[in-house]
Amino acid sequence: MLEDLKTREVKYKSVEEFLTEIKKEFGEGDKESVKMVELKRIEQGEQSMKEYVQDFKRVVRGSRYEG
């Protein structure tokens, strides 16, 4: 895969195929790290405070966040 990127040869037919190959080669990361990144990116946006808190609690589960 890295060789393909270095030579700029594209053999993937879709983004999904490319992402599947990345996950196969590099893994998806441990769940705690993924949750921490998601936690840092969460924003309220157009959600109500109640919806935002529910999303926050969903993301915190399994993250070992203690702050």
Secondary structure, 3 states (H helix, E strand, C coil): CHHHHHHCCCCCCCHHHHHHHHHHHHCCCCHHHHHHHHHHHCCCCCCCHHHHHHHHHHHHCCCCCCC
